[in-house]
């Protein structure tokens, strides 16, 4: 990050985000990805032949398309000469794609790159049980029809029940929501605090949709030009009536209202070297000043790694939290946001960095309201922040994203 090469965020584009199993269920992850990439090329009048590299992520990957990013190249307007890399890093997949392109530009391997991610939670790969899979694999290796029939005879009706990918942590057996229930109890985060974060997310996202700021990011799809998960009619009273979903006892506080929903959608960011942006006569929205990744043990809080990543990033850059004009914090759950804010304020595994001014936080809403296609969220947040920084002529903007696997990414964008 001490390189003289500066990497510019020039623009971004995405699909509308929709609840899984609804209006976008007919679109595959590849369909959504291609739509976002072609939308970016159209929106920014970018010559496809000028792109050097595409890094694209997906969390719920179909084993039949292991080099998913390369399939986007072939199916989109990009020429086959564009290098492609697929990344998988849970909820920080999008920022991992961005920093991969950043590294290529700084190293001189690329001048223009696209970084993004997608999730089609409506269309995950459907698997069979381990027992049923073994039967089908053995049958595939059988040499005669008789051998196959004898192998298939081992199947039982229960073997035909499909297994859909879940959100449990392989290392712990608990879901992200179950982990967050443990975290909010440890940090003594109230249900009201979590609901207030969700309420503000919906109100801010609704306002940003009405005034066109969020819609400016979106390449309309199938007649939809806005995000479909925002609830402008919600209220603290309505949120308070929702039952807990991860801990159904009276002690449970996480609900469908203060948690991000399973979402279909794709997003992509256009990155250029400062030199190439000037050559193309393009004004950068912002520059990537620095970034940091963090990882902790899940027992310390599955989604608490921002508690170390952001303080380390600020220390590395010599900046203070109060220097940040805008803060974009991924909302996996309202409780996760509140817990990490408290960790920053009080100090946890790193020294305290102070309190976030709520008027700087998620001014266009975030994942609870807008939606959270796991691998697309990083690209969506960086696009939203860079656009808003330009509108406000802000100097610094902070990105904070937690991820399953007890990891996190943090990034600072800056404008001259």
N, C-alpha and C positions, 0 to 999 in steps of 0.2 A: 504493500500500500504506500510505500515511499517512492514508487515509480513516478516519473514525470508524465507518464501517459495517464490522462484522465478519461474516465469512462462515463459517457453521457446517457442518461435516460431520455430518449427522444420522444417516446410515445408508447401507447399500449392499446390493446383492443381485447374485447372478450364477448362471450355470449351473455345473454341474460342468464341469471341463475334461477333455477327452479327446484322445487321439492322433488326428491327422488320418487319415481313411480307415477309421475303426473305428465305434464304436457310434453316433456322431452324424452319420454321413455322409448320413443321410436327411433331416437338418434343414438348411435353407438359412440363410444369414446373417440373413435377415429373421426366420425362425422363432426362432433363438437370441436375437436382440435383443428381440423381442416377449416371449419367455419371461422374460428378465431384467427388463424394464420392468414387466410385469404382476406378476412376483414381488416386486419392490420395493414396488409399490403395495399388494399383499396383506400382505407382511411388516410394513410400517410403518403399515398401516391409513391410507393416505394417500388423500384424496379426489382423484380424477383431475382434477376441475375446478379444483383449487387450484394446479395446476402452470402456471407461466407460460411456461417455455421448455425445450426438449430440445436438447442438443447431443450428437451421437453420431458416432463415428468408425468407419471401416473402411479398411484398407490395401489389401486385394485387392478393389478395387471392380469391380462389374459395370457396364459402361457403359450397360446398359439401365435402371439405377436410379440416375442421377446424384445425385438429391436423396434419398439413402437414409434420412436421419433423418426426413424428412417421411412416408415410407412406413411407418416405425415408428409414427408418430402415428396414421395411418389404420388400421393393423392391430392396434394395442393398445387398451387401455381408455382411453387418453388422448383427450380431446375434440379435435375438429379445430381448435379455437381456439388450441391450443398452438403457439407458434412453434418452428420446427425448423431446425437448421443441421447440415450434414454436414462433418466435418473429416477430413483425411488428413495424417498427419504421422509415418508409420512407427511405431516402437515408442513414441514419446511422444504418440501420438494421444490416448490416454486422458487424460493430464494436460493436453494442449491443450484438450480438451473441458471439463475441470474449470475451468481458468483462464478460459475463455470465459464460462462461467456465473458465475464469480467477478466478472468485469468487469461483466456485466449487473446483478448484484446491487448492486455498489458504485456503479454509475452510476444506480441507481434504476429500471432498466427491468424488473427482475424481483425477486420476493421468494422464490420457490421455483423451483428448476431441477433437471433431471436431466442428468447427464453420464456418458457411457459409451462403450463401443466393443465391437466384435465381429470375429471372424474365423471363416469356415468354410473352412478350408484343404482340406477334403474336396471342396468344390464351387467351385473357382475358375472364372472365365469362361475357356472354352477358345477359343483364337484360331487362325486360319489364318496361314500365312506371309504376308509382305508381297506376294509374287507372286500367291498364290492370292486374297488379299483384293482385289487390284487387278482380277483377272478377275471376281470376283463383283460388285464395284462397277460395273465397266464393263457387265456383263450387266444390272444393275439399271437402267441408264440407256438401254439399247437400246430401240428403238421397235418392232421387229418380231421375230417368232420366229426368222426366218432370221438376223438379226444376233446374237441371243442364242446360237444354236447355233454360229455361227462363233467367237464369243468363248469359249464353253465348250470348244471344240476345242483351245484353247491349254493347257488343264489337263493335267498329267501325274500319274501315280500318287503321286509324292512330295508333290504339292501338297495331298493329302488328309491328310497327317500333321498332327495337331493340335499347337499350340504352347501349352504350359501356362505361366502366369506363373512366373518364377523369382525367386531372391533375390539375383541379381547386381546390383551397383551400376551403373547406366547410365553413370556418369561414369568408372568404372575397369574395368568388365568382370569384377571379382572379387566373389565372394560374401562375406557377412559372416564366414563361417568362415575363408575364405582370408585375409581382412584380419586376422582375429584371430591366425592363425598367424604373420603377420608381426609383430604387436604383441608376442606373448609371447616371440618370439625377441629382439626389441629390448630388452624389459624383463627378459629372463632369468628368465622364470617357468617353474618346473619342472612336469613332468607330475604329480608327487605333489601339489604345491600345488593344481593344478586339480582333481584327483580328490578331494582333501580337501574343497574347497568343495562339490563335487557330493554327496559322502557326507553332509556335515552338512545340506545342503538336504533330502535324502531323509529323514534321521532326524528332523529338526525338523518337517517336513511330516507325517510319519507320526504323531509324537506329538501334533501339533495336530489331526490328524484323529481320533485315538483319544479325545482328551479333549473333542472337540466344538467347538473354537475355529474351525477352518476350516469345518466343516460348518454352523456358525451363519450363515455368509455365503451359503450355497448354497440356491437354490430348486430342489428336486429335479426332474429331467427324465427321463422315460421309465424310471422306476424307479431311477435312479442319484441318490444323495444325497451322493456324495463324489467327489473328483478321482481320475481313473483312471490317472494317470501315475506316481504315487508308488510307489517300490520299497523297501518296508521290509526286504526280504531282501538288499539290495545290501551290498557291503563294499568296503573299499579293495583287497582282493585281487581281487575280481571286476572292479572298475573298471580295475585295472592290466592286466588281460588283454585289454581291448578294443583293437582296432586303430585307428590314426588314420584320419580320413576326409577331411580337407582337404589334408593334406600326407602322402602315403603313404610317404614316405621315412623312414629311421630318425630323422630330425630332427623329424618330426611329433608333436604332443602333444595335439591336439584330437580327441576321440572322441565317439561317440554318447552316452557316459555322462557326459561333463563339458560337454555342450552342451544348450541347451534344445531341445525337440522341436517339430515343426510340430503345432499344436494347434487344435482347434475349441472355441469358447466365447465367451461374452458376459458383460459386467459393467457395472453402472451404480451411480452414487453419487447420493444425495439431498443437495442443498445448500440452505440457507436463510439469509436474513439473520438476525442475532441477534434482532432485533425480532420477526420472524415466528415463529421457533422458540419464543420465550417466549409469544407469542400463542397458538400451537398447543399450548402446554404440553409441549414436547418438550425433552429434555435433549440438548444437542449432545455427540457423541463427542469432538470437538475443533474447533478453529478453524484456518483457513488463516492463518498468520502472514505468510508471504512465499514468493515463488517466483522462479526465475531460469531462463533458457534460455541455452544456449551452443552455439556452432558453430565448427568448426575445419576445416582442410583435410584431406581423407581421407588424404593421404600422411603426416600426423602421427599416424594411428591412427584408423580408421573409428569405433571405439566408445570413444574416449578423451575425448570432450567432457565427461563428468562431472568430469574432471580440472581443468576450469576453472569449470564451472557451480557446483559445490558450494562451492569456496573463495570465489567472488564472492558467493554467497548469504550465507555466514556473515559475510563482511566487511560486507555491506550491513545485516545485522541486528545486528551487534555481538556475535554469539554465537560460541562456540567449538565445535569438534567434540566436545569433552569435555562440553559442556552437553547433548548429545543423549542422551536416555535409551534410545532405540531407533533403529536405522538399518535402513531397508528399501531394499535395493539390488537392482535388477533383474539377474537372472543370465541374460544372453544366452548367455554362456559362462563357465565357471570362470576361464578365462584373462583374460577382460575384467574380471571382478571383481577378480582379483588385481592386474592392471596398474593399474587406477584406484586401488585402495587404496594401492599403492606410490607413485603420483603424488601422492596427498594427503599421504602421510607424508614423502616426500623433497622435495616441491615440483617443479613442472614448468613450466608456463607461468604459474602463479600461485605465490605463496609457500606453503610447506608449512603444512598445518593440523593435522598430527598423525596418530596411529595410531588406528584404530578398534578398540575392545574387541570381540573376536569374540563375546563373550557378549551383546552388544547387537545383533549383526548377524543379520538374517533369522531371527528366533527361531521363526517358523512355516514355515520353508522359503521358497523363492522359485521362480523360473521354471524352473530345471532340473528340480525335482521336481514342482511344481504344474502347470506347463505355461505356454505363452506364445502365446496368441492375440494377435498383434501389437497391434492397436488396443485390446484389452480390458485389457492388463496394467496401465496406469496406474490405471484405476478399481479393479482388483483390489488393487493394492498400497496405495492410499490407504484403501480399506475395511479391509483387514487391519491396517494401522498404526493407524488411528483406533480400531478395536475393541480392539486390544491396549493402546493408551494408556489407554483407559478402565478396562480390567481391572486395570492396574498403577498407575493414577492417576499416569501419567508426565506430566512437564511438557512436554518437547519430543520430537518425533519427526522424523526426516529421511528424505525420499524422494530417491532418486537413480536415474535411468533414462537409459541410453544409447539411441541410435537410429541406424539406417542413415541415410546422408546426412551422417554425422559431426556429429550434433547430440545434445543432451542436455537433460533438464529436471531441476530440483532444487526441492524444496518443503519447508518446515518447517511442521508442525502443532504447535499448542500447546493445552494445557488450563490453565484458570485455576489 
